[in-house]
Amino acid sequence: MKRRDMLTRIGVLSLGMAMPGLSQGEILKKPYKIRFRTMETDILVVGGGTAGAIAAIQAGRAGQKVTLLECQSQLGGTTTTAGVAFPGIFHAWGKQVISGIGWEIVQEAVALNGDTLPDFSMPHGRQHWRHQIRLNGQLYSMLLEQKCIDAGVEIRYYETPTQITFRNDHWLVETVGKGIHVQIRCRQIIDCSGNAIAASIAGFDLIREKETQPGTLMFTLEGYDMEKLDLNLIRSAYNDAVSRGELVRSEFRGDIVALLKTKGDNIQHIKGADSTTSESHTQANIMGRTSLYKHLKFLKKLPGCENIRIADMRTEVGVRETYRIDGLYRVTREDYVTGRVFKDAVSYSYYPIDLHTEHGVTPRHLAEGVVATVPLRSLIPKNSKNFIVAGRCLSSDRLANSALRVQASCMGMGQAAAAATILANQQNISPGEVDMDDLRKLLEQHGGIVPKS
């Protein structure tokens, strides 16, 4: 045997001895390698939360090729992943002010789960939550997903943008996900991330306050009878625990009895909760769960609470406030509370000024008959082209944003932003250049309610 043939044969034999024995049907996994691919779409929606899922469905139903990026595992955002499954408010002063795709899916979720809608003909007074709609969040998430699929939307979970550049009248968006790196070429972008992350990566200016509103981990407690608890004893033990530094008073608004009465729900406050980066979001989630853990251990030592337990807990802390774009127009508190109707108004918003602080929250309700509006200009970053946002990252001051950020308002914004983008894509212009009459007509064709100036 020749030396070269012999060495080759030895090499093959050595490789065979190093290979593991494979049973029938088993496949040997090659070493990890990130897969790269390119794709094209008409409209890219970044964020599949309250505004983003609605925007994607609207664009898809209008015949656009739509790609939806969502860094989590499901759609719905605040309503589903964060567990604030009581969207509102769709009605004001005896009439509906927000409808369209968001309202369609909310109604379907209520009917499919055998629930009932509130009586919107009854004024809510100072208790605005009477007009919020309790949903099965998991069912709502599934409905959003199916509506997207039916509209032809390509959903891409577990992906986030890392680079966004504008070139030759198109956006080039680099994304990373589990084992994949994608370059997406698109005509238009709708940023519904809540954090304005796409706007920031694209180079547009963002604004936020030094101190932001606290976040909330949604959960439900059970295993105790409120009627049998010694509330004076509980208050005294709680005050002692706070004095010793074992508990932080602001984390449950200083009211341990309210925590027990509500069984959790929307009462927690986590100072500085921020979802802007993976690091800050991780810290927010750890703080929320640590706070609950400490309070649960404290309560289990008290008479009547020995069997208290967690019946349900969301997977992440809900965040109320991060960054907002510096837009063509900034909606002010004065605009909001006076119900200013802008010439380019695309949707309504009806909710109290609702600023949460470490001391709690005292909603400031709108005067009778007042309904706020959202101008198209507040959804468009300055100096941008083929770019629009929807949801809580719109251009507004802090007090106006505390009301605009709620779900029904964000659904209306999401559908309006998509409608503007559809027309812009069809006419090869930017969303801020579309004809308002055409925009209103398209929204009304899809069930939207548009303010009239």
N, C-alpha and C positions, 0 to 999 in steps of 0.2 A: 504494500500500500504506500502511495506517495505521501511524503510528509505533510503537504498542504491538505490533502484529503483527510488524513488522519486527524489533524488539528481541528478541521471543520467538524468532523464527526464527534470528537471529544467535546467541542463547544456545544453541539446540539444535545449530547447526552447530559452535560452539566446543566444546561438550561432546563431540560426535562426533569432532572432530579430536584431543581430548585422550585419548579412549578408545583403548586398544591394539587392534590388529587381532586378532580371535580366529579361530583355525582351527576347523574342524568338530570338535565334541566338547569344545572347551576351555570352561572356566567361569572367569569373573572373580571372584576372591576379594574379598569385602567387607573393609573395615578390621576389625582384631581387636576382638572384643567378647566379654566373658565372659557365658556363657549361665547364667541362673538357673533353677532348677527346685525343686519341692517333691515329697516323696514320704513315704509312710507304711509302716511295717513293725512287726511284733510285737517282734522281737529284733534289736538291732544289735550285731554283734561287731566290736570295734575291734582289728585286727591279725590277719593270716592266717598266723601262724607256727606253732610246734609245738603250742601249746595252742589257738589261735584257729581254725585250720582244722578241728580235731576238734570243737570246740564248735559251730561252724556246722553241720557235718554232723549231729551229734546233734540239734540243735534242728530242722533241716529234716526229718530222718527222723521226728520226732515230730509233724509236721504244722504246725509254726509257720512263719510268714512271716519269713524271715531275710535280713538284709542284712549282707554282710561287707566291711569297709573294709580295704584293704591298700595302704600307701604305696609298695610296691615293685611289681615286674612279675610276681611269681610267689608261690605259696604255699609254706609250709614253713619259712621263716625260717632259724633256725640250721642246720637239716638241709640246706637247699637253697642259699639265697643265700649263707650264710656257709660252707657246705661241710663242716660237721661231720656227715658222712653215715654215722655209726655210732651210731645211737640205742641206748640202754640205760638202766637194766637192767630187764628184764621178769620175771626169775625170781630167787628167793632161797631158798637152803637146800633145793633140790630140788623146789620147787613154783613155779607161776606166781603172781605177785602183782599184775601189771598186765596187763589184757587189753583187751577192748572195741574201739572203732573204730580207735584208733591201731594196735593189734596186728594187726587185720584188714588194714590198708593196708600195714603193714610186711611181713607175710607175702606179700601179693600182689606187692609190689615185688620181693621176693627171688625168688619163683617166676617172674615174668615176665621177669626178667633172667637166669634160669638159674643163680642163685646158691644157696648152701646155708646153712641156719641153723647156728649153733654147737650143740654138744652140751651142752644145759643140764643134763643129768644129771651131768656132770663138774664138781666144785667148781672155782671159779676161783681160790681161795686169795687171795694178795695181788695177783694179776693180774686185776683185775676186768674189764679190757678184753676178756678172753676171751669174756665173755658179751654184749659189744656186737655189733651186727649191721651189717655193712658193706652199704651200699645204693648203688645208682645214684641219686644225688640228683636228676638231671633227670627220671628215670622216676618217682621218688617224687612230685615236684612235679606232674607231669601227672596221676598217680593222684588226688592230693588235689583237683585242680581238677575232674576228672571226677566224683568222689564228691560234691563240692559241687553241681555242676550236676544230677546225678541226684537229689539231695535237695531240689532247688528253691531253692537258695541263690542270691541275687543277689550276684555278686562285683563289687566296684568297686575296680579297681586305680588306683594313682596318686592316691589321695585321702587326706586327713588331716583330722581334726577341728580346728576353730579356736575353737568356742564351744559349750558344753554347759550348758543350763539346764533345771530341772525346773519344769513348769507344768501345773496341772490333771491331776495323776497321769500325766503323760507327760513324756518327755524330748524337748527340741528340740535337735537337733545340727546345727550349721553345719559344712560341710566345704568344702574347696577342692581342686581338682585341675586338670588341664590344660584350660584354657579353660572351666571350669565351677565354679559355686558352687551348692551344694545345701543345702537345709534338710530334715532327716530327722526326722520325728515318730515316736517309738517308745515302747513300753511299758517295755521292759527293755534294759539295756546290760550287755554282758560285755566287760570290758577285758582283752584278751590282748596288749597292745602290748609287754610286756616292760619298758617304761619307766614304766608306770602313767600314760601321758600323758592318757588320757581321765579317769581319776580326778582328776588334778591340775586339768585344765580345768574339771571339774565342781565343784571347790572342796574336795576332800578332802585331808587332810594326808598327806604322803609323808615317808619317812625314807631316809637313806643315810649311809654312812660318809664321812669327809672324804677318805680314800684308798680307791679301789676296786680291784678285781682287774684285772690287765692283760688286754688283748684279744689276739686271734690272727688273722692273715691266713693262711688255709689255701692251700697250694700244693704242687706236686710238682716235684722236680728230676730230671734225667736227664743222660746224656752222660758218665758217668765210671764207672770200675770200682773199687769200694771195696777190693778185694783188692790193687790195684796202687798204692795211695796211701801216701805216706810220712807217717804220722800225726804222728810227732814233729816233722817239719818244718812241717806244717800248724799244729800247736799253737803252735809257737814264733813263726811268722809272725803268727798270730792275736793272741797276747799282745802282740807288738810294735805291731800295728795299734791295739789297744785302748789301749796306753800313749801312742800318738801322738794319740789322740782321733779316729781315723778310724772306728772302730767302737765301739758301746756294748755292753759285756759282757752286760748284763741282757736285751738284745733277743732273744738265743737261749739264755738261761739259762746263759751263760758257757761253753757247750760246743759248739765248732765241729764237733767230730767227731760228736757226736750229731746235729747238723743234717745232716751227710752220710749218716750211717747211716739216719736216718729218711726221707731225701730230702725233708724238709720236714714235711708233715702238720701235726701239732698242737703244734709245738715253739716257735713264735715267741711272744714276749711284748711287747706294746706298752703301756707305762705310761700310765695315765690314759685309755685308750680309752673313749669315752663316746658313746652313740647318742641322747642325750636331745634334742638339737636338730640341725638341719641343719648348723649351723656346727661343733658338736663332733664330729658324725659325719664330716663332711668332713675335719676335722683327723685323726681316727683313721685314716681310709682312707689319707690322704697319708702319715702316719707309718709305717703298715704297709708300703706299697709302697716308700717311700724306704729303709726298713731292708733290705728284700729286695734292692733295687737295689744298695745299697752292698756288701752281703755277696756278691752275685753277682759284681760287678766285682772284689772282693778275691779270691774263689776262682779266677776265670779266669786269674789271674796265677801260680797255683801248678802245679807239675808234676803231671800226671795229671788236672787239672781244666780244661784249656784249652778243652774242648768242653762244659763244663757249661752247661745251659740249663733254662729253665722249660718243663715239659711241660704244666702246668695251673696256674691261679690263680683263686681265687674273686673275685667282683666287689667284696666288701667285707669289712672286718675283723669277725670275730665278737666280740660284747661279752658279757662274763660277768656284769657287775653294774652296775646303775644305781640306780633308786629302787624302794622297796617301800611298799606302803600301810601306814597305821597302822590296823590292823584290829581287829575285835572280840576277837580273840585273836592273840597273837604266838607262833609256834612257836619254841621255844628249842633250843639245842644239846642240852640235857639231855633234853628231850622226844624229840628225834630219836634220840640214841644209846641211849636206854633202850627205844625202841620203844613209847612210850606210845600206848595205844589210846584215843582220845577218844570220848566218847559220840556226838558228831556227826561222827565220821570218815567221809569220803566216798571216800577212795582211799588207796592205799599209796605209799610211796616207798622205794626201796632203792638206795643209792649211798653210797660213802664220803664223809666230810667232805672236801671237795676245794677248799681255799682256795689259789688261785694268788697268789703275791707276786713281787716283783722278783727274789727269790732262787730261784724255782722253785716246785715243788709236791710235797708229800709227803702222799698220801692217808692218811686215818685210817679204817681199815675198821671196820665194825660188828662187835660181838661175835657169836659163832655163835648163830643162831636169831633174831636181832633184825631186825625190819622196822619202819620208821617209818610213821606214818599222818598224813594231812592232815585237820584239822578244817574243817568248813564255815565256822566263824566266822573262820578265818584268810583267807578269800577275800572277806570283806565289810568295806568301809571303815566306820569309826565314823560314826554319824549319817547313814548313807546310806539311800536307799529305791530299790527297783527297780534295784539296781546290784550287780555282783559282778565279781571279777577271777579270772584263772587264769594260771598260769605263774610265772615267776621274780619277779613283782612282788607275790606274796602276802605277807601279814604274817608276818615271821619275823626272827630275829636273823641276823647275818652268817654265822656258822658253819653254822647249820641251812640257810640259803639256799644255801650253796655246794654242798650235796647235793641240795636240793629243786629246783634250777634245771635239772636234766638232763632230756633229752627224754622218756623213758618216764614220769617223774613228772609232767611238764607235760601230757602227753597224758591221763593219768588225771585230773588236775585240770580240764582243759578239758572233758572229757566230763561230769564231776561238776557243774561250774559250769553247764553247759548244762541238765542234768537239773533242777537246782534252779530255774533260770530258767523252764523249760517249765512246771513245776508252779505257780510263782508267777504266771505269766501266765494260766494257766488258772483260778486261784482268786482273781485280783485281789489278791494279796498280794506281799510282798517275798521274795527268795530265802531270807533268814535265818529266815523264818516257816514254811517248808514242813515237813510231817511227815516225820521221818527214815525211817519205815517205807515211806512212799510213794516217797521219793527212792531208797532202796536197791532197791526193787522195779523202778522204772523203769530204773535203771542195769543191773540184772541182766537185764532184758528185752533190753537192747542189748549184752549180752556183757561188761559191766563186772564187776570183782571188787571187792566192798565189804567193808571191815573190819567185824567183828562185835565189839561192846564186851562 
